[in-house]
């Protein structure tokens, strides 16, 4: 069973911003939108480009390269460029810490 690990603190990421973090060979992206935090693999499913410079607006994350949009609450793509959702990880907040459950984390 995967355990939760701490990646950052809530105050580290302003509203409508994101933070890229590398952890054990995974490139992760923590997104903050209106008090909610979401963690995805930091890779656009359209052309495998990093999403870390993408814009967060109205519950969507946009790829900075081609503008491909993804729903933050599900990782689902919007539009015709890709039908593959982002890899999303289970996220929780404990005492202000942003935690993620990763496959095979110890």
N, C-alpha and C positions, 0 to 999 in steps of 0.2 A: 504494500500500500504506500502511496506517495505521501510524503509529509509536506507541510507548508514551510517555506523559507522566506525570510525577510529580504526584500530587495531595496527598499527606500522608505522614506517617511512621507506622510501626506503633504507636509509643508514644503517638501523638495520640488513638487510639481504644481505650478500654478494652474488655475482653471483654464481649460481649452489649450493645454500644452501637453507635451509628451517628453519622455526621457528614455533614451536607449541604454540598455544594460547588457553586457555580456556575462553569461553565467554558465560555467562548465560546458563550453562549446556552443551554447545556444545564444543567438542574438535576439534579445527580447525588447519589446517596446511597451512601456507603461503609459497609458493615456488617461488623462483626467478631464472629465466633462461634467459640470454641474454637480460636483460632490461625489460622483461615481468614478471608480478606477477600473480599468480594463487592461489586461496584459495579453499581448499577441506576439507571435513570431514577427520579428522586424523585417518582413519581406512581402512585397506586393506580389500577389498571385498572377498578375498580368505579365510582368517581365522580370520577376525576382529582384526588383530594386528595393533598397532600404526605404522604409516609410518614416524614418525618424525626423525628417524635415517637413513632413506632411502637415497640412492644416486641419485643425479640429473645429468643426462648426455644426451646430444644430444636430448633434448626435451622430455625426459622420466623420470619418478620417479619410482625407484625400491623399493619394500618392503624389509626391512632389514632382515626379517625372512626367506622368501622362494624365494626371487628374482623376484616375480611377478612384471611385468612392466606395467605402465600406461602412456598414452600420456598426457602430461601436457596441451595441448591446448583443450582437450576434456574430459579427465578423463577416456577414453576408455581403457580397458585392452588389453594386448598383450599376446598371448599364450593360453594354455589350462586350466590353473588352475582356472580361473574365467572368466565369460562372463558378469559380472555385473560391470558397470562403477562406478568410484568414485563419490560421491556426490560433485558437484562443485557449488560454489557460485559466483554470479556476483561480479566482482572486478573492482575497478577504482583507479586511482592515482589523488589526488588533492593537489597541493602545496607540493609535496613530501610525503604526507600521503597515506598509503595503506588503502583503505576503502572497506568494504564488505556490501552487502545487504543480510540480513538474514531474513528468514520467521518470521513474527510477531515481528520484532525488532521495538523498539520505540525510 
